[in-house]
Amino acid sequence: METRRGPTGRMTIALRTLDDGAWISVNDSRQVSVSDVWTLSRGVFCDCEPAYILLEGFVDVGVDGSIVTADAVGQCLDCGTRDSIDRLPIGRIVGGEFEPYGPEGVQSLVEPER
């Protein structure tokens, strides 16, 4: 379970992986599946520009501010690189509701706050 501060206090958003990492659940509703190909900007996964990554499984899910991120494992469809992905932005929380990002939009990874 993840918590973030909203305009009227604290709200709780339930996030978890389901079905052996095949889905990300937001508030007990399957929202993001590994069946899509995600487009990542150059250098965040491999040297392909951009990299088209077929996700094989989600490992963890979290929130960074209003951005929902997932740790996953995937493979580049062009060069074959298979590796883990940390902090892939998969959507955001707006007004207490989850809005998924489309996998076709070019994503870069969320850098951890220091």
N, C-alpha and C positions, 0 to 999 in steps of 0.2 A: 504494500500500500504506500502510495506517495502522497505528500501533502504540499500544497502551495498556497500562498496568501492571496486572497482575492480582494476586491474593493470593499466588501462588507465583512471582512474577517478572514477566518480560515475555512477553506473547503478541502474536502478529501476526495481524491481521485484514485480509484482502485486500478492498479496496473499489474498485469502478470502475463507470463507466457503460458500457453495451453498446448495440449496435444503434442508433447515432446518437442516443443519449440516451433511448431508449425504456425502458430497464431500469436498475436499480441491481443490481449483482452483489455478493454477499457470499460470500467464500471460493469463488469460481467457481460460484456458484449464483444464478440469477435470483430476486430476492426482492421487489422493488418495481417496479411498472409505472406508466407515465404514464396508463394507461387509466382510472384512478379519479378521482372528484371528491373533493377534500380540503376540509375545513371549517376555515377560519381565523378566529381571533378578530377582532373589530372593529378596524379601523385599521391592521392589519399589511400589508394589500394594497390595500384600497380602503375606502370608507365603509360598505359593506354590513355588516349585523350579524345573523348571521355571514356571511362571504363563502364562497360555494361555488365553488371554483376547479378548473377542469379543467386538469390539467397537460398541457402540450404537449411538454415535453422536459426531461430532466435535463442540467445543464451540468457539475456537479462533485459530488463526494461526499466527506465527511470525518467525523471523530470529534471530539466535544467532551466529554471525560471518558468517560462510558459512552454518551452520546447520539450516534447516527448522524444526521448532517444532510446535506441535499442542497440545492444551488443549482439552481433550475429556472426555467422560463418557463411561465406559465399565463394563463388568462382567466377572469374572474368570470362565472358564468352569469347573474347578475341584472343587473349594470350594464354588462357588456361590457368593463370595464377589462382590458387585456392588459399584463403587466409581468413583470419578473423577481422571483424570490423568493430571498432569501439565507437560508441556514441553517434550512431547513424540517426540523423533527425528523421522521424517518421510522421510527425504531426505536431500540433500545438493545442494548448488549452485556451479557449476564448470564451469568456463569460461562463466558465464552468463546464463547457462542452468541448469534446475532442473533435478537432478538424484534421483529418489525415492529409499528409502531403501525397501527391501523386508520384509514383515511382519513376515516371517519365521525366520529371523535372530534375535538373542537375543539382545534386546535393553535395555539400562538403560536410565534413564531420564537425561536430560541436567540440570545441576545445574546452577542457576542464577549467573552471575558475580557480585561480591561485590565491 
